[in-house]
Amino acid sequence: MTKELILLIKEKTSLSVKAIENIILLLDEGCTIPFIARYRKDATSNATDEDLRVFEEVFNYSKKLLKRKEEILTLLEEKNFLNEKLKNSINEAKSIQVLEDIYAPFKEKKSSRTSDAIENGLEPLANIIQSLKYTNEEIKQKAKQFLNTKIKSSNDAISGAKDIIAQRYADDFKSKEIVRNLIASWGELQIKEGKSFNKNGVYSNFANKNEKIKYIKSHRTLAILRAVNEKELSIKVEIDEAHLLENIKKYKIPQWASSSKDIVYDAYKDGLKRLLLPSLKREAINTIKEKASSEAIELFGKNLKELLQTAPLVNQVILGMDPGFVSGCKLAVIDENGIYLDSDVIYPTKPKENIEASSKIVLSLIKKYKVTSIAIGNGTASRETAQFISELIKENNLDINYAIVSEIGASVYSASKIAAQEYPKLDVTIRGAISIAGRLRDPMATLVKIDPKSLGIGQYQHDVNQKELALKLENTTVDLVNKVGVDLNSASYKLLSFISGISEKLAINIIEHKNSIKRFNSKNELLKVKGLGAKAYEQAVGFLRIKDGKSILDNTAIHPEDYTLTKNLQKNYNIEEIKDNQIEQIAKELNTTPFKLKDIIQELKKPGYDVRNEFNQVKFAQDVTKLEDLKEGFILSGIVRNITDFGAFVDIGLKNDALLHISQISQKRINHPSEVLSINQNLEKIKVVSVDLDKQRVGLSLK
């Protein structure tokens, strides 16, 4: 652990030096981010999992930066280029980009005008010209000294020397940074029609426009770049070159010089136009692409977190319905613990539309298993199926609710390896109905079985950095699953595999062990699981729960390492009577810390508490909406299914979600829909502002 590494991290995070040192040591010991965030608060000054993920990113980047510094210093030293000034510049570099800019002049040039000039021995002439000590006529005379078989005249020599000066300007890292910043501040993205442009296509409103690089929105960037890949649009970066040239005159060439400054200026101008601008313009496009990708990935992570933390529907027997016209509506019943009970297929809609038989089957399942809630997928035939259920409930005076749930990704799960392992004897269509029921019972436990990229959240997911997207979604899922906790006796192996310290293979071993002993009654029994060692136990055990176990502590997030402390607390104090202003004193008396004591007290007061109950609760349907019945001005309710940069998509009971544009979300100006809305948020009193029957689109407003 170097001092330089710690200082780099300190500059880019809000963490103290001591906390940084402690986190690095904990990571080196094999501790995970969720474990450190929950059980090592004293070492990190109560850093959250979000703080630690930022730390992790900065830590990894800083290590790469330091490693690259070492490589460059070694290379320069080997070539005898390294001096104290250059060494200081490298050591002071705060980014890999700046570091590469510093190193650029020393990279071996491939065949080019510059390398040709160097090979022809014109570097000394370039030095003479740049010294600004000689008149143009004197330089012509000195240029004659450099004539050879390849350099035939003074003009050829001066031209070659100018190529070297142009390269020097283009390689100067300070000049490069100035031009880079000017492009970022004043550059424009020029968008024109491409070879395959379709004037009536989806990209028609982008063509023949200039967008300021500084202000272009990430969703527009990703759309434009997709169009470029599809050859519908072409783009290039434009900037006022006259301003850049004036900048060169003002800052790069001394005003007092009256000798060869015109030659130097011409060389610098050539270096700017031929060498520097083309590379920085390409870099600018890459930069806005990376920025757009990064912002889109952040939005994916935020949307996934909100989706997974939707409150579960506890103590309910649920009938899941996967609607369909020709193939019928698939049914599946799951119990309070998500265990599959039964299934069937009904035909309550056209073309078969056997209402009587369908009603008998549904009523039979409700009576046999004491079904208390119904989950209906929002895909094809959803509205018609919801109408059937609504009338069935009314006609039979049933004390039962139904909800429309997003079925996106259910078909992906149905055909997946995990679905085949969980329900090997069931048809894929029934697995889909089970997934729909599970989304109502426990969204997190159900949705972690599906690749997050198949959940219909975010925007332009195929156009962003796939490696970074996968990492973000993985970390988001891991952090939330550990924050919520997992019931050992009802969790799937997939859900368990997101727990700190538990790999997918180890999760399968846990399930197999549970099946062999019927159920876990104590967390200690985990130590008998094949392959689960002391470190994995330490990292995982606090995030696991056992309902109705041998000890109430098994249904809390209290770590076994603190069981003795907890028993001393229970023995000597009345938990319910402890006030906040007593925490510090009691912590001293028990030889612990306030952070740890607060967490233990909170867990003892609410064993089995689920943090998701603080978030969006399930919304049961009250009516069925038909697109043809909608008119501008209608007031509806709905559920936010997806959030993008330009607005939110709201489920109002139709096959397609309606668009709530960012301009229609609030009376106040907002920068992003996520400032006001969240995934699965229930919205009341949404106004219909547009209905397009041909395109099956509905526009909404909250104003």
N, C-alpha and C positions, 0 to 999 in steps of 0.2 A: 504494500500500500504506500504509494509515494505521496509526498506533500503536494506536488504539482497536480496530481489527480484529484485530491481532496479540494484544493483551491478552485480547480475548474468546475467541479460539481457545486461548490459553495456559490460561485458566481451565477449559476443557472437554476438554482433551487432556493427555497426559503429555509432550508434545513441548516442547523448549526453544524460546526465542524465536528463536535463530539457525536452528534446524531449520525453524521455521514460515516464516521469511523466505525460506529457500532453497527450500522446497517451493512456495511461492507463485510465486517467480521461475521455477522449472522448469515449473510448469503454464502460466504465461504464455508460456513459450517453445514450448509445444505438446507437452511431454513427457506420457506416459501414466503412470497409477498403476503398472502392472507394470514399466515401464522405470525409473521412479524407485526402486521398491522393490529391483530387482535390480542396477542399474548406478550408482546415485547414493547408496549407503549412507553415504558419508562426509558428504554434504551433509545427510542426514536423521538422523544418529546411529543408523544401522541400523534405521530404522523398517520394519516388515513391511508387506505389502500390506493386512493387516487394519487396522493402525494408520493407514495412509494413506486407507483407505476411511472410517474414523471421521473423520479430518481433513477429507476431502472433504465429508462431511455437515455437520460443524460449520462449515466454511468457507462453504458455500453458505447455511446458516441465518444465520450472523453477518452476511453481506453483506445479506441481506434485512432483518435487524433494523436495521442501520445506515441502510439506505435508508429504512425506515419512520420511523426517528427524524428523519431530515432532512425528510421529508414533513410530519410532525406539527409539528415546530418551525416550519416555514415557514407552515403553515396557522394556527397559533396566533399567530404574529407578525403575519400579515396581519389577524387579527381583534382585535389588541391585547389578547390574553389572556395573553401570555407574560410571566412575571416570573422572577426569579432562582431562586426556590424551585421553581417548576414546571419550569424548564429543567434544574435539577439532578436532579429526580426522573426526567425523561425520559432524561437522559444516563446515569443510574445503572441504568436498567432492563436486566435481563439476559435477558428473553424478550419475544417479540412479544405474548404474552398480557398480561403486566404493562403493557406499553406501551399496548395498547388499553384496558386498565382506566383508566390515567391520562388517556387522551384522551376517554373516554366522556362525561364531564360537558360537554364542549365541542362535542359533535356536535349538529347541529340536530335538535331533536325534531319528529317528525311530529305530527299531530293527536292530542292526548292531554289528560288532565286537567292535567298539568304545563304544557304549552304554553298552554292556555287561561288558566290562572292567571297565567302570566307576561304574556300579552297583556292581561289585565285589571289589570295594574299592581300585583300582589300580592307581588312580590319584597321590597320594603322591609318589609312586614308580616312576611314569613317571617324576615327578618333580626332584627326586633324580638323575635319569639317565641324564636328560637334564642339570643338574647343572654342569656336567663334572668334578666333584670333586672326584669321586671315581673310583677305578680300576674295571675291569670286575669281579674280584674275590670278591671284597668288595660288589659289587652290588648283586652278587649271594647270599651272606650272608644276605644282607638287604632284599632280595626278600622273604626269608623264613618267615619274619614277616607278610607277606600278604597271607599266605596259609589258605585255608578254604575248605568247602565241594566241592566247584566248582574249586578252584585253588589247584591242587594236588602237584605241584612241583615248584621249583624256576624258571625253564625254562618256565612253564606256566605263572607264574607271570610276568616275563620279557617280554614274548610274548604279554601278554595283555597290559602291559605298553607301548610297542612299537606301538600297535594299537592306543593308545591314542596320542602318539607323532606324528604318521603318520597323524592322523586327524588334529592335531594342525598345522602341516606343510601345509596340504591341505587347511586349513581354513585361514591361514595367508594371509591377503589381499595384502601385499607387494610381497610375493612369487608368489601369483596368478597372479598379474599384470606383473611380470617379465616373467613368463612362457607364459602368454597370448600374450605378445609382441613378444616373440621369435617365437611362432607359426605363428603369423601374418607376421613376417619378413622372416622366413626360412621354414615354413611348406609347405608341398605339398599335393595336393589332388590326391589320388591314385584312378584311375578309372578302373574298371574291368567289364567283361561281367556279366550280371545278369542272372537270371533263364530263362527269356523270350527273351534273346538276339537274334536279327536277324542280321546275318552278312551282309546281303544285304539291311538292313533297313536304316532309316535316321540317326541313331545314331552310325553307324558302324565306322565312323572316330574318335569317342571319346574313344572307348574301348582300354584298355591296355596301358594307357598313364598316366604320372604324370604331373600335372599342378601346377606351383608355385602359392600358394594362393595369394600372393602379387600382381601378375600380371594377374590373370585370368580375362577375359573380362566378363562383365555382361551378354551379350547375350549367351555366352558359359555356364556360371553358370546356367542360367535359363533353357537352353536346357538339360544340364546334370541332373539337379534336376527333370525335367519332365521325363526324361528317367528312373531315379531311381524310381519315382512313378509308372511308367509303368513296372517296374521290368526288363527293358532291360539292365540297368547298375547298378552296386553297387559302392559305394564310401566310402573311409575312409581317415582321415587325418594322414599323417606320418610326423615325425620330428626326427632328429638325437638325440636320447635319451642320448647318451654318452656325448654330449655337455651339455645337461641339468644337468646330474649328476655331471659333472665337475664344473658346475656353483654352485651346492649345496655345494660341497667340498670347493670351493673357498670363497663363501660368507656367508654360513650358519653355518659352523663349524670352530671355532677358530683354527688356525694352532698350537697354543701353547698347545692345549689340548692333553694330552697323556693318558687320562684315558678311559672314556666310549664313546669316539667319534665314534668308529666303530659301537656300538649299535645304537647310535643316527643316524649315517649315514644310516644304514640299515632301520631304521624306516622312515627317510625322503625319501629314495629311494622307499620304499613301498607306502608312501603317494603320491609320484609323480606318480608312475606307476598305482597303483590300484585306487586311488581316484581323484587326480588332473587332470592328462592327459585325462582320458576318458570324464570327464565333460567339460574340455576346448576344446577338439577336437569336441565334439557335439556343443559347443558354437561357435567354429570357422566356422562350416558349417552353423549354423544359421546366423552368422555375414555376411558371404559372400552372403548368400541368401538375407538378408535384404539390403545389399549394392547394389546387382544386382537389387533387386526390386525397391529400391529408385532411382537408375540411370535410370531404364526403365520408371518409373513413371515421372521423370523429362523430359525425352524425349517425352513421351506422351503429357505432358503439352505444351512443346515447339512446337511440331507438330500441336497440336490443335490450339494454338494461331496463328501460321502461316496460317493454313487453314482458320480460321474464319476471319482473317484480309485481306484476298484476296479482292482486289478492286471490288466494285459492278459495274454493267453495267447499268448506269442511262439513263432515258428517252428512253427506248427501249420497244417495244412490242415484246414478245419472244414466239416462238413456241417450246415447249418441246417435244422431241421424245424419247420414251422408246422402243428400238428395240426388235424384237423377230421374230423367224422363223414361227413356227406353229401357235402361237396365234396372230401373226401380230404385227405391230408397232403402239403403242398407242400414240395419239397426244393430246396436251393440249396447249391452248393459254392463256397467262397472259398479262395484260397491264402494263403500266409504274409503277404502284403502287403495282404490284403483284396480282391484282384482277383477278380471273379466268373468262375467257370469253367464251370459247367453247372447244369442244373435238371431236375426231373421231378415227377411227382405219383404217389403210391401210395395204396392203400386197405387199410391193415392193421387197420382197426376196422369195426365194424358201421356202416351196414347192408350194405355190399358185402363187406367182410372177405375180401379176396383176399391171404392171408398168403404164399402161394407166389410170386406175381408181385411182391408188394411186397418180399419178401426178395431176389429176384433183382436188382431195380433198385438197392436199397441196396448190396448186395454188389458189384455192378458199379461203382457210383460210388466206393466205398471202394477197390477195386482199381485202377481207372483213374487216380484222382487221388492215391492214397496218403493217404487221409483218416486223420488221427490222433485227431480228437476230434469229438464230435457235440453240437450244442446243440439242445435241444428246448424249444419255447415252452410256458409253463405255463398256457395257456388251455384252451378246450374240447378234449376228447379227449387231453389231455396225459398223464394217468395211463395210459390204454390204449396210447398210442404209446410211452411209456417202457417199458411191459411188453413190447411187441413188440421193441424195441431190446435190452432186457436179455436176452431169450431168444435173440435173433439172435446176440448177442456170445458167449453161453455155448455155443450149438449149434455155432458155427463157430470157437470158440476164438480169437476176435479180440483182438489186443493194442490195444484202443481203449477210451477212456472216453467217457461221456456225462454232460452236465450239464443240469439243468432251469434255464432262464433266464426272467426276467420278459419277457413279450412286450407289456406295456402300452405303448401308443404306436406299436407296429409298424404297425398299420393306418393311423394318422395319417401316418406316414412314407410308407407305400406309395402313398398318394394325393396326396402333396405335390408341389410344384413341383420341389424338389431331386431327389426320386426319379425324376421324369419326365425330368429333365435327365441324371441319372446312368445310368439304364437305360431309355431311350426305347422300346426294342423289347420290353421284358419286361412280362408281365402283373402287375397290382398284387399278386396273391397271391404271386408269386415274389419280388417286391421285399420283401415281408414276411419271407420265409424268409431272404433275404440279411441283413436287419436283425437277425434272431434270431442268425444265425451271427456277425455283427459284434459283438454284445453279449458274446460269449464271447471273441472275438479282441481287441477294443479297445473297451471300453465307452464311453470318452470320445469317441473318433472317431465312433462310431455314434450315440450319444445326443445329441450337439450338433446333429444334423440334425433333431431333434424339439423342438417347443415344450415347454419344461420343465413347463408346466402340464398337459401330457398324459402325464406320467411316473408319476402316481399316488403322489407323495410329499407329505408334509405333511397339512394338514387345512383344511377349509372354504375352499378356494382361491377360490371365487366370492364369498365374503363379505368378503374383505379388500380393502384399497386396491389396485386393479389396477395403477395406475401405479407405486406403490412396489414391488409384487410383481415386476413386469416388470423394474424397475431392479435389484432385489436379485438376481434370477436371472441377469440379464445380467452383472452385475459378478462374481458368483460363478463363472460359466462363464469369463469373460475371465481372471480371476486364476488359475484352476486351469490352463487351457489354456496360459497363458504360463509358469506354474511348471513344467509338465511338458515343454513344448516340442513342436514339430510337425515331422514328417519332410516335407521339401519335395517329395519324389518320390512319396509315397503319399497325402498329405492331400487331402481333398475341399476344394472352394472354401469350403464352409460352415465347416469346421474352421479353415481359414486366416483366415477373416474375423474370428475371435476374437483373432487375434494382434495385439499392440500395433502401432498405426500402419497396419493393413491394413483397408480398408473391403471390403464385399462385392464392389463393382465391381473393386477392385484385386485381390482374391483370384481373381476370374474371369480377369483378365488374366494372373495368375501361372500359372494352370492352362493357359491357352491357350499361353503362351510355353513352358511345360514340354513340352506335347504337340508343339510345333513343333521343339524341340531334342532330343526323346526323354527326356532327364533332365537335372537340374542336377548338375554335377560340382563346382561351387564357389559359395560364397555371393556372390562378386563378380558372378556372372552375373545376379543379381537386378537389378542396375543397368540391365540392358538391357530389363527389363519395362516395357511401355508404362504411363505414368502413375505409376511408382514413383520419386519424387524422393529427394533426399538426406535429408530429414527422416523420411520414411516408412522409408527404409532404416535409418537410425540407430535408430529406435524398434523395428523388427521383427527385424532380422537376428540379434540375440542369442538370440531365442526359436525360431529355425528350425534344423533339423538336416539334414545330408546324410550318410547312411551310405555308406561306401566312396567318399568324395569324394577330391579331390586332396590335401587336408590333413586330418589328424586333428582339427584345430581346427574344421573345418566340422561335426563331429559333437559339438560341445560348446556350452555356454552362454557361452563366452568371447567377448566382443564384439570385432569387428575393430579397434576403437580401442585395444585392449590387446594386439594381436598382437605388436608390437615388444617390449613389456614381457615377454610370455610367452616369446618366443624368447630374450631375455636371461636370463630365469630358467632356462630349459632348458639354456642354454649354460654357465652358471656354477654351477649347483647340481644335486645329485642329488635329484630330487623325492621319491623314496621315503624318503630319509634325513632330510628336514626335520622337526624336532620343533616342537611348539606353542610352546615357550618361545624358539624362534629366529625366529618370524614377525616380531616387531617390529623386530629388528635387520636382517633381510634386507629388509624393507620400506623401511627407511631407506637401505640400500645401493642399492636399485633405484629410489629416489626415487618410491615409491608408498605406499599405505596398507595397514595390516594387513587391513582388510575386503576390499579388492580382492585382495590376495595370497592370502588364505585361499580365496576363491572360485576363483581360477585354479588353485591347487594341487589343490583338490577335483575340478575338472573334468578336469585332466590325469590324475589317478589313475583316474577312472572315466568315460572318454569314452562318450557314448551312454547314460549312466545314467538310468534312469526312476524318479523319486521314488515312483511308484505301487506299485512293488514292495515298499515298506515297509508297505502297507496290505492290505486283505482280498484273499486269494488265492481263485481259483476253487475251488468245492467240487464234485467230481464225485459223481453219484448212486451209491448202493450198493444201494438197494432201492426198491420202489414201494409207496406207502401207499394204502390204500383206506379211505374214511370208515367204511364198514360194519364194517370189521375193527377199528377203534379202540375201545378201552375205557379208562375212567378208570384211571390208574396206569401206562399204557404209557409207555415211555421212547423218545423220538425224537430225531432231529437235524433242523436246519432252517436257513433263511437269512432274516435280517431284511430285509423288503422295504420297510417304511414305519414311520416313528416319528411318533407324535402325542403330545399332552400327556397322554393317558390310558393310553398303552401302546404296544406295537409289534405289527405284523402280520408273522407269520412264515410263510414258505413251507415246508410240510412234505410237499410232493408232491401236494397236493390241488388241485382247481380253485380253491377259495377259500382265502385265507391264514387261518391261525389267529390268535386274539388272545392276546397275552401282556400281561395287564393290569398297570398300574404296581404294583399291590399284590402281584403275583406275581413281580416281577423280582429282588428282592434281600431278604435277611434284614434288612438295614439299611434305615432309612427314606431314601428318595430323593425329591427334589423334581421330577425329570423323568427319563423313560426314557433320554434322551440322555446322562445321567451315566454310564450303564453300557453302553448299546448304541449301535451305529452301523449305518448302511445297508449291506447286503450282508455283515454279520458272520455268520460261521458259528457256530451254537450246537449244542453237544453235550449230551446227557442232559437234554432238555426233557421234563417230565412232563405227560401229558395229564390235566387236572383236570375237564373236562366235554366231553360230546359231545351235540350236538343234531341228530339226523338230519332232523327236519322243517325246521329253518332252515339246515341244512348248515353249522353252526358248531362250532368246536372251541376250547376254552379251554386255555391252557398255563400252566405254572409253572416257574420256575428254582429255586424253593426246595427 
